[in-house]
Amino acid sequence: MKKSTLRLTVVSACVGAGLVLAGCGGGSEEAAGTDAAAEEQGGGEGSADEAAAEEAPAEAEPATEEDLIAAVEAGGFTAEVADAEALSGAAGAMGDITVEPAECEVFMNAALTAAEEADTTVVTGLPAESSASSIGGALGYPSADDALAAMETNSDSLGTCSDITVTMQDMELATSTTEIDAEVDGADAVFATEVEMDVAGQSMTTTSIQALKGSAVLTVTGTSGAGVEGASIEDMSTTAADMVAALP
């Protein structure tokens, strides 16, 4: 693969992954607010609430770092645990990023935001083969409610930030994001997007699948265009299903 084509592929995949990971840092706060409101509203019900709580099944333990690594590797990727320092270094290597509308810039920093959360684990997945055009990842949240809240934020964000322009490394990327249909066996919920972008005059498409399983959100992102043939949505769904199946 030519260096210029590889660079375009990496840049577009990063943009696509950044979009699909939107809101990763917001799940805990939103869920906490919901829990607080529910507690205030039901404060007078006393023993009835306590009895219901006793009858409710215990929530499954959140996915561990080892669980997330195993899931990413099950997708055929090379797994690496990312922390805030490592992600900051990667962002710095890509140079300054400008996003329009400005309020959508948070999506480009979503993985960094997630890593800065003490209770959130980020595992990145690089392709085992250099010729592959897909990347993977896993985010572990403190609870299933936190993970679901993050995914719902992703879906809601398309209303404001479906069309954005990203400027990075002296390159301007005009992107348009739409939600698409995808099925992932074993997942509790699925959110998939297709990002059409113009990169240095070349059209590229980044497809991302986000699969929720318990407290974990697993992602598979593939890029096609500029001489690169990406994986089909069916193949990516199969990869995501393999990752889901690897979780306990």
C-alpha positions in Angstrom: 0.0 0.0 0.0 1.4 3.4 -0.9 2.4 5.7 2.0 0.0 8.4 0.9 -2.9 5.9 0.7 -2.0 4.4 4.0 -1.9 7.9 5.6 -5.3 8.7 4.2 -6.7 5.4 5.5 -5.3 6.0 9.0 -6.6 9.5 9.1 -10.1 8.6 7.9 -10.3 5.6 10.2 -9.3 7.8 13.2 -12.0 10.3 12.3 -14.6 7.6 11.8 -13.6 6.0 15.1 -13.7 9.3 16.9 -17.2 9.9 15.7 -18.5 6.6 16.7 -17.0 6.9 20.1 -18.8 10.1 20.8 -19.9 10.7 24.3 -17.7 8.0 25.9 -16.9 10.2 28.9 -20.5 11.2 29.5 -22.1 7.9 30.4 -21.4 7.9 34.2 -22.6 11.4 34.8 -25.8 10.9 32.9 -26.6 7.6 34.5 -25.9 9.1 37.9 -28.3 11.9 37.3 -31.0 9.5 36.3 -30.4 7.4 39.4 -30.5 10.5 41.6 -33.8 11.6 40.1 -35.3 8.2 40.5 -34.2 8.1 44.1 -35.8 11.4 44.9 -39.0 10.6 43.2 -39.4 7.2 44.9 -38.2 8.3 48.3 -41.6 8.0 50.0 -42.3 4.4 48.9 -40.1 2.9 51.7 -40.4 -0.8 52.2 -42.0 -1.5 48.8 -38.8 -0.2 47.1 -36.6 -2.2 49.5 -38.6 -5.4 48.8 -38.3 -4.8 45.0 -34.6 -4.2 45.3 -34.2 -7.5 47.3 -36.1 -9.4 44.6 -34.1 -7.8 41.7 -31.4 -10.0 40.2 -27.8 -8.9 41.0 -26.1 -7.0 38.3 -23.3 -8.8 36.5 -19.8 -7.8 37.4 -18.3 -5.2 34.9 -15.9 -6.5 32.3 -12.3 -6.5 33.5 -9.3 -5.3 31.6 -8.4 -8.9 30.8 -11.9 -9.5 29.5 -11.7 -6.5 27.1 -8.2 -7.6 25.9 -9.6 -11.0 25.1 -12.5 -9.6 23.3 -10.4 -7.4 21.1 -8.0 -10.2 20.3 -11.0 -12.4 19.4 -11.7 -10.0 16.6 -8.3 -10.7 15.1 -6.7 -7.4 16.4 -3.6 -6.8 18.4 -4.8 -5.4 21.7 -3.2 -2.7 23.7 -4.5 -1.0 26.8 -4.6 2.8 26.3 -4.3 5.4 29.1 -4.8 9.2 28.9 -1.0 9.8 28.5 -0.7 7.5 25.5 -3.8 8.8 23.8 -2.6 12.4 24.4 0.6 11.5 22.7 -1.2 10.0 19.8 -3.4 13.1 19.5 -0.3 15.3 19.6 1.4 13.3 16.9 -1.6 14.0 14.6 -1.2 17.7 15.2 -3.8 20.3 16.0 -7.4 19.3 15.1 -10.1 21.9 14.3 -13.7 20.8 14.0 -16.7 22.8 12.7 -19.2 23.1 14.2 -17.0 23.7 17.2 -19.4 21.9 19.6 -18.7 18.7 17.8 -15.0 18.7 18.6 -15.7 16.7 21.8 -16.2 13.7 19.5 -12.6 13.7 18.3 -11.4 13.6 21.9 -13.9 10.9 23.0 -11.4 8.1 23.6 -9.1 10.5 25.6 -12.1 11.6 27.7 -12.9 8.0 28.4 -9.3 7.1 29.4 -9.3 10.0 31.8 -12.3 8.5 33.7 -10.8 6.5 36.5 -13.4 3.8 36.2 -13.3 3.5 32.4 -10.9 1.1 30.6 -9.9 1.7 26.9 -8.4 -1.1 24.8 -7.4 -0.3 21.2 -7.1 -3.0 18.5 -4.7 -2.6 15.6 -5.0 -5.0 12.6 -2.8 -8.0 12.9 -1.9 -7.6 9.2 -0.6 -4.3 7.8 -2.7 -4.7 4.7 -6.0 -4.8 6.7 -8.1 -1.6 6.7 -10.1 -2.3 9.9 -9.4 -1.3 13.5 -11.1 -2.5 16.7 -11.5 -1.4 20.2 -13.3 -1.9 23.5 -14.4 0.4 26.3 -15.3 -0.9 29.7 -17.6 1.1 31.9 -18.4 0.8 35.6 -21.9 -0.6 34.8 -24.2 -1.7 32.0 -26.2 1.5 32.6 -23.1 3.6 32.0 -22.3 1.8 28.8 -25.9 2.0 27.5 -26.0 5.8 28.3 -22.8 6.3 26.3 -24.3 4.5 23.3 -27.5 6.4 23.5 -25.5 9.7 23.5 -23.8 8.5 20.3 -27.1 8.0 18.6 -28.5 11.3 19.8 -25.4 13.2 18.6 -26.2 12.6 15.0 -28.9 15.2 15.1 -26.3 18.0 15.7 -23.1 16.6 14.2 -24.0 14.5 11.2 -22.2 16.9 9.0 -18.8 18.3 10.1 -15.5 19.6 8.8 -12.2 18.4 10.3 -8.9 20.1 9.7 -5.8 18.2 10.7 -2.2 17.9 9.4 -2.9 20.6 6.7 -5.8 18.4 5.5 -9.4 19.3 5.4 -12.0 16.5 5.7 -15.6 17.2 5.0 -17.7 14.4 6.6 -21.3 13.3 6.6 -22.5 10.6 9.0 -25.6 8.5 8.8 -26.9 5.6 11.0 -27.1 2.3 9.2 -28.6 -1.1 10.0 -26.3 -3.8 11.4 -26.9 -7.0 13.4 -24.4 -8.5 15.9 -25.2 -11.9 17.4 -25.1 -11.9 21.2 -25.0 -8.1 21.6 -27.5 -6.3 23.9 -27.6 -3.3 21.5 -26.0 -2.2 18.3 -25.2 1.2 16.9 -23.7 1.5 13.4 -22.7 4.4 11.3 -21.3 5.2 7.8 -19.1 8.3 7.4 -18.7 9.6 3.9 -15.7 11.9 3.7 -13.6 13.9 1.2 -10.0 13.6 2.1 -7.5 15.6 0.1 -9.8 15.4 -2.9 -10.4 11.6 -2.5 -13.6 10.1 -1.4 -13.5 7.6 1.4 -16.1 5.8 3.5 -15.6 4.7 7.1 -18.1 2.2 8.5 -18.2 1.7 12.3 -20.1 -0.9 14.4 -20.6 -0.4 18.1 -21.8 -3.4 20.0 -23.0 -3.3 23.6 -22.5 -6.3 25.9 -23.1 -5.7 29.6 -20.7 -3.0 30.7 -18.6 -3.1 27.6 -18.8 -1.3 24.3 -17.0 -3.1 21.4 -16.1 -1.3 18.2 -15.1 -2.4 14.7 -14.2 0.4 12.2 -13.3 -0.2 8.5 -12.3 2.2 5.7 -12.7 1.9 1.9 -11.8 4.2 -1.0 -8.5 5.7 -2.3 -7.4 2.3 -3.5 -8.4 0.5 -0.3 -11.2 -2.1 -0.2 -12.8 -2.2 3.2 -14.6 -5.1 4.8 -18.3 -5.5 4.2 -20.8 -4.7 6.9 -21.6 -8.4 7.2 -17.9 -9.3 7.8 -17.6 -6.5 10.3 -20.7 -7.7 12.1 -19.2 -11.2 12.3 -16.0 -9.7 13.8 -18.0 -7.8 16.4 -20.0 -11.0 17.2 -16.7 -12.9 17.8 -15.6 -10.1 20.2 -19.0 -10.2 22.0 -18.8 -14.0 22.3 -15.3 -13.7 24.0 -16.8 -11.7 26.9 -17.9 -13.7 30.0 
